[in-house]
Amino acid sequence: MQPVVETVSGLERRVELAVAMADVEQEVQAQLKRVQRQAKAPGFRPGKVPMSMLERSHAPGIRMDVINDKVGSAFEQAVNQAELRVAGMPRIEPKSEGVEADTLAFVATFEVFPQVELPDLAALEVERAEVSVGDPEVERTVEILRQQRVNYQPAADRAAQDNDRVTIDFEGKIDDVAFEGGTAADFPFVLGQGRMLPEFEEAVRGLKAGESKTFPLTFPEDYGSAAVAGKTAQFIITVKEVAEGVLPEVDAEFAKSLGQAEGDIAKLRDDIRGNLEREVAARAQARTKSSVMDALVKAVSFDVPKSLIESETESRVKAAREELRRRGLPNADDIPVPADAFTPEAERRVRLGLTVSELVKQNDLQAKPDQVRAKIEDFARNYESPAEVVRYYLSDRERLAEVEAIVVEDNVVALVLEKAKVTDKPVSFDELMGQNGQNGA
């Protein structure tokens, strides 16, 4: 008799599964016989170990595997017969009441994928980012490149000011007790770059080499070290050196240092413009894609499997811990990371993923080989050996899958832009680059 799948609520389903004990024991005996052919034991020749010994040593593990396999097969058959798509892993529990003596019974509770009703794309409103790269952006990038290659020269009588590199000794105490990280010698940093707390930088600003200063500093409540967060420390600092930054001239040597072999400044600017245009195009596309995805997820309404939300939440928590480890926190694995904080975003990502998948299926937006190749070649233009980059991607299935996913998203964005109400939105270069004017090359 075919198991009947019941609807519990929403996307949750339940089905009872039965496995005949005779079938289980028959398979167990068959596997034991196969084991016996090669089994070894002290006092017995290979292949001559008594079945009774193998029953005691191997049968329990084999029996458990056989039961799991048969329950899994029964579950798969039930959901296939009911034409259901299972979301996540089922929860399978044994059942004892009302079960015949020669039968093993289980109850499988699981979720199914929802029926995704796509929105009317023509009714969506999206913004397409527009950004231009002109001479001012090129020149500002040249300036940033100069700043990245600054050479600091000691200036004995110079009072420290922003963009100077200062080298200091400092010691901090809270309630007259030194604390971890509060003392350093010959510590260099560049004023005005925000590496130190504002009060600390302000105390250093205006001092000359050889001068000292004592000042109070209250750490922010959300400071990275809980031991000092919100507390006030007394610091004494001594300036060892003030060095003024000297920027390189924009000349042939500067061009060569940036990879322009001929030392041609005009060609260097052309190269910078090309790099900026590619970067701007990629970031503008990312903004446009974000607008498209926001419009899609706001326009749909359907239940989302809890199991998929939980899985996505776990991935976000794991990523958060990896970021803490990357920042060098020694106790990253022990720091509480509340999963609830990631649940809304996890639900959004799952809902969006299901919507995009349905769009791809209904509109044949799968990545085509020529699209994937073109995307890889576009990536490769940013490297010195594009051909090697292309070969690398094409030879690595995982990397290739990543590119295919990007192409699919691009196809979705193109379809929505073709049908939706699109507003071209000018975005400033600074806003797009997200660096408040401090743009890198």
C-alpha positions in Angstrom: 0.0 0.0 0.0 1.4 3.4 -1.0 2.1 5.7 2.0 -0.2 8.7 2.2 1.5 12.1 2.5 -0.4 14.4 4.9 -0.3 18.2 5.0 0.5 19.3 8.6 0.5 23.1 8.0 1.7 25.4 5.3 4.7 23.7 3.6 5.1 21.0 6.3 4.2 17.4 5.3 4.2 14.1 7.1 4.3 10.5 5.9 4.4 7.2 7.7 6.9 4.7 6.4 7.0 0.9 7.0 9.9 -1.5 6.6 9.4 -5.3 6.8 11.8 -6.8 9.3 12.1 -9.9 7.2 13.5 -7.8 4.3 16.0 -6.1 6.7 17.2 -9.4 8.0 17.5 -10.9 4.6 19.8 -8.0 3.5 21.8 -8.2 6.7 22.5 -11.9 6.1 23.4 -11.3 2.5 25.9 -8.6 3.6 27.3 -10.8 6.4 28.0 -13.6 3.9 30.0 -11.1 1.7 31.9 -10.0 4.8 32.6 -13.6 5.7 34.5 -14.3 2.5 37.3 -12.0 3.5 37.0 -11.8 7.3 40.0 -12.6 9.4 40.1 -13.5 13.1 42.7 -15.1 15.4 42.7 -18.9 15.2 40.7 -19.0 11.9 41.9 -19.0 8.3 40.8 -16.1 6.1 37.2 -16.7 5.0 36.5 -19.3 7.6 35.4 -17.1 10.5 32.2 -18.6 12.0 29.0 -16.7 11.1 28.1 -16.5 14.8 31.2 -14.4 15.5 30.4 -12.1 12.7 26.8 -11.8 13.9 28.1 -10.4 17.2 30.8 -8.1 15.8 29.3 -6.9 12.5 25.5 -7.4 12.5 24.5 -4.4 14.6 26.3 -1.9 12.4 25.1 -3.6 9.2 21.5 -3.8 10.5 21.5 0.0 11.3 22.8 0.8 7.8 20.3 -1.5 6.1 17.4 0.1 8.1 18.6 3.6 7.2 18.9 2.7 3.5 15.4 1.1 3.4 13.8 3.9 5.2 15.5 6.4 2.9 14.3 4.4 -0.2 10.8 4.3 1.2 10.8 8.0 1.8 12.1 8.8 -1.6 9.5 6.5 -3.2 6.7 8.2 -1.3 7.6 11.8 -2.2 8.2 10.8 -5.8 4.8 9.2 -6.0 3.3 12.3 -4.5 5.3 14.5 -7.0 6.8 16.6 -4.2 10.0 18.6 -4.0 11.5 18.2 -0.6 13.2 21.3 1.0 15.9 20.5 3.4 16.4 17.2 5.3 13.4 15.3 6.7 13.0 14.5 10.4 12.5 10.8 10.7 11.4 9.3 14.0 10.4 5.8 15.0 6.8 4.9 15.6 5.8 2.2 18.1 2.0 2.4 18.6 -0.2 0.4 16.3 2.7 -1.3 14.6 2.7 -5.0 13.6 5.4 -7.2 15.3 7.1 -8.0 12.0 7.3 -4.3 10.9 9.5 -1.3 11.6 7.5 1.9 11.3 8.7 5.5 11.1 7.2 9.0 10.7 8.9 11.4 8.4 8.2 15.1 8.8 9.5 17.4 6.1 8.9 20.6 4.2 8.3 21.1 0.5 9.2 23.9 -1.9 6.5 26.5 -2.3 4.6 27.3 -5.5 6.3 30.5 -6.6 3.9 32.9 -8.3 6.1 35.4 -10.3 5.1 39.1 -10.3 4.2 41.1 -13.4 7.7 42.3 -14.5 6.1 45.2 -16.3 4.8 46.6 -13.0 8.2 46.6 -11.3 10.0 49.9 -10.8 13.8 49.7 -10.8 16.7 52.2 -10.9 19.6 51.8 -13.3 22.8 53.4 -12.0 24.6 55.8 -14.3 28.2 57.0 -13.7 30.7 58.7 -15.9 34.5 58.7 -15.7 36.1 62.0 -16.8 39.4 63.8 -16.4 38.8 64.8 -12.8 38.3 61.2 -11.7 41.5 60.2 -13.6 43.5 63.0 -12.0 42.2 62.2 -8.5 43.2 58.6 -9.0 46.7 59.7 -10.0 46.8 61.7 -6.8 45.8 58.6 -4.8 48.5 56.6 -6.5 51.0 59.3 -5.5 49.8 59.2 -1.9 50.2 55.4 -1.9 53.9 55.9 -2.8 54.7 58.7 -0.4 58.2 58.9 1.0 58.5 60.2 4.6 61.4 62.5 5.4 62.2 63.3 9.1 61.6 67.0 10.0 63.2 67.8 13.3 61.5 71.2 14.0 58.1 70.3 12.5 55.0 70.3 14.6 53.0 67.2 13.8 50.0 67.8 11.5 47.7 65.7 9.4 49.4 63.4 6.8 52.6 63.4 8.8 54.0 60.1 10.0 54.7 60.3 13.7 56.6 57.8 15.8 55.7 57.8 19.4 56.1 56.0 22.8 52.9 55.8 24.8 51.6 54.3 28.0 48.0 54.1 29.2 46.6 53.3 32.6 43.2 52.9 34.0 43.0 53.6 37.8 46.8 53.7 37.8 47.0 50.1 36.4 48.5 49.4 32.9 46.2 47.4 30.6 46.8 45.1 27.7 47.5 47.0 24.4 47.9 50.3 26.3 51.7 50.5 26.0 54.0 50.7 23.0 57.4 52.0 22.0 58.5 53.4 18.6 54.9 53.1 17.3 54.4 54.8 13.9 51.2 56.0 12.4 50.0 58.7 9.9 48.0 61.5 11.5 44.5 62.1 10.1 43.9 58.6 8.7 41.7 57.5 11.5 44.0 54.7 12.6 43.9 55.9 16.2 41.0 57.2 18.2 40.2 60.9 17.5 41.2 62.0 21.1 44.6 60.3 20.7 45.3 61.9 17.4 44.3 65.3 18.7 46.8 64.9 21.6 49.6 64.2 19.2 48.7 66.9 16.7 51.0 70.0 17.2 53.8 68.2 19.1 57.4 68.2 17.9 60.0 65.4 18.3 61.1 65.2 21.9 57.9 66.6 23.3 55.5 64.8 25.7 51.9 65.1 26.7 49.6 63.6 29.3 45.9 63.4 28.6 42.7 61.5 29.4 41.0 59.3 26.8 37.5 57.7 27.2 37.1 54.5 25.2 33.8 54.2 23.3 31.2 51.9 24.7 31.4 49.7 21.6 35.2 49.5 21.6 36.7 46.2 20.4 38.2 45.3 23.7 35.6 44.7 26.4 38.2 45.2 29.1 38.5 48.9 28.4 35.2 49.8 26.6 33.5 52.8 28.2 36.4 53.4 30.6 38.7 56.4 30.9 42.5 56.0 30.7 45.3 58.4 31.4 47.9 58.4 28.6 51.3 59.8 28.4 52.8 60.1 25.0 56.3 61.1 23.8 57.0 62.0 20.2 60.1 60.3 18.9 60.0 61.6 15.3 57.8 63.7 13.0 58.3 62.9 9.3 56.8 64.9 6.4 55.4 63.0 3.4 57.0 63.8 0.1 54.9 62.7 -2.9 56.6 61.4 -6.1 56.5 63.6 -9.2 54.2 62.5 -12.0 57.0 61.7 -14.4 58.4 58.8 -16.4 59.8 57.1 -13.3 56.4 57.3 -11.7 54.8 55.8 -14.7 57.3 52.9 -14.8 56.7 52.2 -11.1 53.0 51.6 -12.0 53.8 49.1 -14.8 53.9 51.5 -17.8 57.2 50.1 -19.3 57.7 53.1 -21.6 57.3 55.7 -18.9 54.7 57.4 -21.0 52.5 59.5 -18.7 49.7 59.9 -21.4 49.5 56.2 -21.8 49.5 55.8 -18.0 46.5 58.1 -17.8 44.8 56.1 -20.5 45.4 52.9 -18.6 44.0 54.4 -15.4 40.9 55.6 -17.3 40.3 52.1 -18.8 40.7 50.5 -15.4 38.4 53.0 -13.8 35.8 52.6 -16.5 35.8 48.8 -16.0 35.5 49.2 -12.2 32.8 51.8 -12.5 30.8 49.6 -14.9 31.1 46.6 -12.6 30.0 48.7 -9.6 27.1 50.4 -11.5 25.9 47.0 -12.6 26.0 45.8 -9.0 23.9 48.7 -7.9 21.5 48.1 -10.7 21.3 44.4 -9.9 20.6 45.3 -6.2 17.7 47.5 -7.3 16.3 44.7 -9.5 16.6 42.1 -6.8 15.0 44.4 -4.2 12.1 45.0 -6.6 11.6 41.3 -7.2 11.6 40.2 -3.5 9.2 43.0 -2.6 6.8 41.9 -5.3 6.4 38.3 -4.3 4.6 36.7 -1.4 4.8 33.0 -0.6 5.8 30.8 2.4 9.5 30.0 2.7 10.6 26.6 4.1 11.9 27.1 7.6 14.6 24.5 7.0 16.1 26.6 4.2 16.0 29.7 6.4 17.8 27.8 9.2 20.4 26.6 6.8 21.0 30.1 5.4 21.2 31.5 8.9 23.8 29.0 9.9 25.8 30.0 6.9 25.6 33.6 7.9 26.7 32.9 11.4 29.6 30.8 10.1 30.6 33.7 7.8 30.5 36.1 10.8 32.8 33.9 12.8 35.2 33.6 9.9 35.3 37.4 9.7 36.0 37.6 13.4 38.9 35.1 12.9 40.1 37.1 9.9 40.3 40.2 12.1 42.5 38.3 14.5 40.2 37.9 17.5 41.7 35.0 19.5 38.3 33.9 21.0 36.3 34.2 17.8 34.8 30.7 18.3 33.5 31.6 21.8 32.1 35.1 21.1 28.2 34.9 21.1 26.9 35.4 17.6 23.0 35.6 17.9 21.5 33.7 15.0 18.3 35.7 15.3 20.1 38.7 14.0 20.6 37.0 10.7 17.2 35.4 10.3 15.4 38.3 8.5 18.2 38.6 5.9 18.4 34.8 5.6 14.6 34.6 4.8 15.0 37.4 2.3 17.9 35.6 0.5 16.0 32.3 0.4 12.8 34.0 -0.9 14.8 35.9 -3.6 16.7 32.7 -4.5 13.5 30.8 -5.1 12.1 33.7 -7.1 15.2 34.0 -9.3 15.2 30.2 -9.9 11.6 30.3 -11.1 12.4 33.2 -13.4 15.3 31.3 -14.8 13.2 28.2 -15.4 10.3 29.9 -17.0 12.4 32.2 -19.3 15.3 29.9 -20.2 17.9 32.2 -18.6 20.4 29.5 -17.9 24.1 30.4 -18.6 25.1 29.7 -22.1 28.7 28.5 -22.8 29.5 31.6 -24.9 28.2 33.9 -22.1 30.4 32.1 -19.6 33.4 32.4 -21.8 32.8 36.1 -22.4 32.4 36.8 -18.7 35.7 34.9 -17.9 37.5 36.9 -20.6 36.1 40.1 -19.1 37.5 39.1 -15.7 40.9 38.2 -17.3 41.4 41.7 -18.7 42.3 42.9 -15.2 45.4 40.6 -15.1 48.8 40.6 -16.7 48.3 37.2 -18.3 44.7 37.0 -19.4 45.1 33.7 -21.3 46.3 32.0 -18.1 43.4 33.3 -16.1 41.0 32.0 -18.8 42.6 28.6 -18.6 42.4 28.6 -14.8 38.7 29.2 -14.8 37.9 26.8 -17.5 39.9 24.0 -15.8 38.3 24.5 -12.4 34.7 23.2 -12.1 34.1 25.2 -8.9 35.3 28.5 -10.3 33.3 27.8 -13.5 30.2 27.3 -11.5 30.7 30.6 -9.7 30.9 32.4 -13.1 27.8 30.5 -14.4 25.9 31.8 -11.3 27.0 35.4 -12.1 25.9 35.0 -15.7 22.5 33.7 -14.6 22.0 36.7 -12.4 23.1 39.0 -15.2 20.5 37.3 -17.5 17.8 37.9 -14.8 18.7 41.6 -14.5 18.7 42.0 -18.3 15.2 40.5 -18.5 13.8 42.7 -15.7 15.4 45.8 -17.2 13.8 44.9 -20.6 10.3 44.7 -19.1 10.2 46.8 -16.0 9.7 50.6 -15.5 13.3 51.7 -15.5 14.6 55.0 -14.1 18.1 56.0 -15.0 19.7 57.4 -11.8 22.9 59.4 -11.9 25.3 58.4 -9.2 28.4 60.4 -8.2 31.8 58.7 -8.7 32.5 59.1 -5.0 29.3 57.6 -3.9 29.7 54.7 -6.3 33.2 53.9 -5.2 32.1 54.2 -1.6 35.3 55.9 -0.3 34.1 59.5 0.2 36.5 60.9 -2.3 39.4 58.7 -1.3 39.3 56.6 -4.4 41.8 53.9 -5.2 43.0 52.9 -8.6 
